[in-house]
Structure formats: structure tokens, C-alpha cells
Amino acid sequence: MELRQLEHFVAVAEEQHFTRAAERLAVSQSGLSASVRALEQELRTPLFSRTTRSVRLTEAGRALLVEAERTLAGARAAKDAVDAVRGLLRGTLSVGVEQCVAGVSLPRLLAAFHRAHPHMEIRLRQEGTTSLVDGVAGGRLDIAFAATVSSVEWRGELVPLAREPMVLLCAPGHRLAVTDRVGWDELPGEPFIDFHPDWGPRRATDEAFATARVRRTVALEVNDVHSLLELVQEGLGIAVVPHHFSRKPEARGLVAVRLGPVQPYYESVVVLPDARTMSPGARALMALVREETVR
């Protein structure tokens, strides 16, 4: 089993298509297919279920994918470590981020990293916190900027960035807009606008409602902050969001109301692998994070 074969296998698994995977890797489709077939023959089991329209992982393929990603990440880390000893940072830094994470300016941070290490390629993925934690665990991501991750969920290093209260956002004409603070018992029956379940703010809000033992109805699920704020503006529902969302230009005119008596909080963290497996690129980026947060 060669690293090249694992790279081919992972590309097909992620693209779910041989042609797109071949284009991504800049290899011929016939060569890619032969590489995957050879891997299947070596393992004596099919890794993909193939039809004329789709390519899906088999149970054996799903099991291999986890280990293949970890193996490739380890190989990259080994090469990067040797370059680091030589005083060079080369290779790829894979960064994951949840949208509108608080406590750090990621664009400014990545720009500073690029200036300091121009020979490193930066790859950025925006995903929900659940996917980000899985990405760091599986070696797909070197580092992630996420929200509200518990020590039970992640046993690697968690570096706090920011902690802020969550507030209720509603349109000016809403019945709750005239109060200074809203109790949890006033919220049942209201339609809520929220993110998909793996996004950090949604996770924090779900946990807060569970703690308060209050049931709610999420009428509209969105995948970005701007859509959420626009829907609240139109009076289609209310939302519980991190406080800094209420200061965005798109939130102008909305009313932010405190929640109580149990106050929910939103936390931003950096998710890092175990120190022994952390890539040199991730270490260099964390040095910049610490400089930024000190400032």
C-alpha cells in the first residue's frame, strides 16, 4: 500500500466521482481507476460501490477513509517537521473556521501568516463546529477556529479566544422588543430562526434551552448569519445569537434583549491536535494567534 494510492482513494471518496478526482489530482482517469483497483485487490474487498451516476463508499471504504486521512496527515507532518528543522516552512496548512467566530480576525491572521511563510499553501474550509472537531481529529485539518466545544467532546488542546453573552434578537414591532430582559418561560410558542444543528451558535442555544427545560420550534434553518438577520428583520421569527451579531450592519434596527435569569454564553476556541502531532504550520499560526489576542 503506497501513499499515492491512499491519496487517490481519499480524493475519490471526497469528490464521489472519478473524473472530478482525476482533475483535482491532475492525473488520468484511467490511471486513477487502476490505482484504486490495485488498492482494492490488495485489501481483498471493494472500497466503492459504483454506478453509472455515482460512487459511494462501502463499509470497508468508510473504515479505510478514517485511517487513510490520518496516515496522509502524518506523512505531511513528518515532511513539514524536517523542513522546519532546516528553517523552512513548506507544504500545506489546512485551517477550518466557523463563520463569524469571535476573538480573532482570521483574514488578518492568515495574511500575517502568509507574509511570514510565503512558501506554505493555506487551505481554508468554513464548516460547522461538529465537522471542524472531526476534521482535526481525523487529520484533515491542522487547526480549527470553532465555538462552544466541551472538554468531553475534544480531549486535545482547546485555546479560549472569547466568551460573550447570547441575546434575543427580534424585530422592533415584536411583543418582546419592549422589555429589558426576557425570561425563558416567555419563549414557548415563538417561531425561531437558527442555524443548522452543527453550527456553534445553534449548539449553544440548544444547550441553553435544554438547561432551562424549555421546548422551542425552529421554524427556519439557515447556513449563514446574513440570512438569519434578514429573516428576523422581516418578522418571520426571533433568534438567540452571540451578542456581537447584534452589532453587525445587517442587524441595524433590530432589538437585542437580554435573556435570564439563566444567561447563556457563546465561546470561541482554537481546536488543536495533541502537541506531539501538531504540524509546524499550526504551531506558527498559533504563535500569531497569541500575539493577536495579547494585542
N, C-alpha and C positions, 0 to 999 in steps of 0.2 A: 504494500500500500504506500503510495507516494503522496507528498503534499500537493502536487499538481492535481492528482485525482480528487483529493478532498476539496480543493478549490473549485474544480469543475462541478462536483456534486453539490456543493453549497450554492453555487451560482444558479444551477438548475432548480434547486429547492426554493430559492428566494424568488426567482423570476417565474417559476411554474411554467416554463416554456423553454425548449431547447434553442430555438432560433434567437430569442432575446438574450439568453445566457451566453450564446456564442458571440453575439455582437458586443455584449458587455466585456467579455474576456478577450476580444479581438482574436478569436480562433475560428477555424472552420467548423461548421455544424457537424460534419461527418467525423472530424477528429474528436469533438466533444462527446458525441454519441458513443464512439469507440472507447473513450476513456471511462465513461460511466458504465458501459457494458463490462469492461475489464474489471472494474471495481466490484460489480455485482457478481461476476464469476468467481472472483477471489473470495468474496464473503458468502458465496453459495446461496444467495437469496435476492429477489427483486427489491430494489430500493424505491422504485417509482411504479405507479400504476398509470399506464399510458393509454390515451385515447387519441382520436384524430384531432380533438379540440383542446385537450388539457393534459397536464402532467401533475399527478398528485403523489405525495409521499406515502409509502406503505408504512406499516407499523415498524418494520425494521429500519426504514428510511428515517422515520422520526427519531428513533433511538440513536441512529448514527449522527444525525444533524447536530445534536447537543454536543457530542464528543468531537465532531469534526470542527465545529466553531471554536471549541476550547483548544484543540490541537493547533489550529491555524493561528489563534491569538497567541499561544505560547511560542510558536515559531517566530512570529513577528516580534514579540517581546525579546526573544533571545538575540535576534539580529539588531534590534534597536539598542539593547544593552551593550553590545560590542561597539556599536557606533558611538554610544555615549562615552565609553571609556576612551575612545580616540578623540573625544572632544567634539563630536559631531552629533547632531540630532537630525536623523533622516527617517524616512518611512512615512507612516500614516498615523494621524491622531484622530480617533473616532470619538466624537462628542455627541451626547444626547442631551436634549433640553426640553423641558415642559414650557409651553408658551407663557409669556409674562411672568417668569419666575422673578421673585423679589430678591433684593440684597446684592445684586451684581449686574453690571451692564455687560451682557455676553458679547454683543458686537464689538465693544471697545476692548474687551478682554481678548477676543480672538485676533483682533487687529494687532494688539501689542504682541501676542504670541507669534504671529506671522512675521512681524518686523524682527523679532529676536531670533526666530528659527525659520528662515525663508526656505530651507530645503525640506521642511516637513509639509506633507499634504494634510490639510484639515478636511475631515468629512463630518458634516453636521446632520443630525436627524432630530426632528421635532416629534415627540411621541408623548403619550400619557405616562404618568409615574409608574404604573404597573409594568408597562413594556420597558421603561428605562431600567428599572431594577433587574428585570430578566435579562436585558441586554448586557449589563455589567457582569452579572453572574455567569452568563454564557460566553463572555469574552468578545461579544460582538461590539461592545462599546468599551473604550478605555476609561471613560469618566462620564458622569451624568449630573445635570442640574435638575433636581426634582423637588417634589413638595410632599410634606407630611408623610415621611417614611418612618415606620417604627423600628426599634432595635430588634423586635421579634421577626419582622419581615426581612430585614437585612442585617447580617451579622458581620459584614465588613465595616469599613470606616464610614461614618457619617459626619460631615463637617457642617455645622449650622451656619446659615447665611443671614436669615431674617425671621422674625416672628411678629405677626401683626394680627389684630382682631379682625374677625369677619363681620360684615354688616349686611343688613337687609336693604336691597335696592328696590325702589318702586317708582312708578310714575307719579307726578305731582297730584293728580286727581284721585289717587288711590286712598282708601279709607285709613290705611296705616301711615300715610305720609304726614299726618298732623300730630303724631306722637313723638316723644323724645326717645322712648325705648319700647320695644315690642316684646311681650312675653311669649314663650313657646306655645302656651295654651291658646293664643290668638291666631295661630297659623293653620290649624287643620281646616281643610276645605278650600284653601287658596291654591290656584294653579301655579306651579313653579316652572321656571326656565333654568336649565342647568346643563352641565357638560356631560359627556359620556362617562360611564362609571369608572374608567381607569384614570381619568384626569385628576390631578391633585385637589383642586377646589371642590370637586364633586365628592371625592373621598372624605375630605374634611367635613363637608356639610352633612353627608350621610352619617358620619360618626357622631356629629353634634345632635342630630335628630334622634339617633338611637339612644344616646346618653340621656336626652330629655324625655325619651319614651313617647315621642310624638310621631305619628304617621303623616306622610305628605304624599302628594301626587305630583310627579314630574311630568308636566304636560308636553313640554317641548325640550328636546335634547339637541344641543349644538356642539360644534367642534372648534369654535373659535370665540374669543372674547367680544369682538366687534358685533357678531351676530347676536350674541346674548344681550348686549346693551341696547341694540336696536329693537329687539323684541320687547324688552322691558319698556323702552320709550313709547312703543305703540300700545302699551297697556294690556299686552297678551298674557302677562303673568308677572310674578315677582321673583327675585333671585337673592340667594345668600352668597356673597362673594368676598374675597380678600379686600381689605379697606382700600388698597392702592388702585383697585379697579374703578372705584368711585371718583378718582381724580383724573381719569382719562378724558380727553376731549369729547369722545363719543358719549360720555356719561353726563355731559353738561345738561342741567335741567332736571336730572333725576334726584330723588331724595334718598339719602343714606340714613338709616335708622339703626341705632344700637340694639343688640339682642341681649336678653337676660331672663332671669338672673344668672343662668349659666352662660358664660361668654365663650363662644368658640374661637379658636385661633388657627391661623394658617402659617405653616412653617416651610421655609425654603432651605434645602440642604444640598450639599455636594455628595454624591454617591461614589465611593471609591472601592476598588477591589482590595484584597488583602495586600499589605505592604510588600510582601515577598513577590507578588505577581504584578505589581503596578508598573506600567510601562514608563520609560524615561520621559516620553512626551507628556503623560499625565502628571508626572512629578513637576515638570517645568511649568505646566499650566496651573497647577495648584500653588506654586510659588507666586505666580502673578495674581491668583485669586486672593492670597493672603495679603499681598501688597495693596490690592484694590480695597479689600474690606477694612484694612487699617486706615487707609486714607478716608 
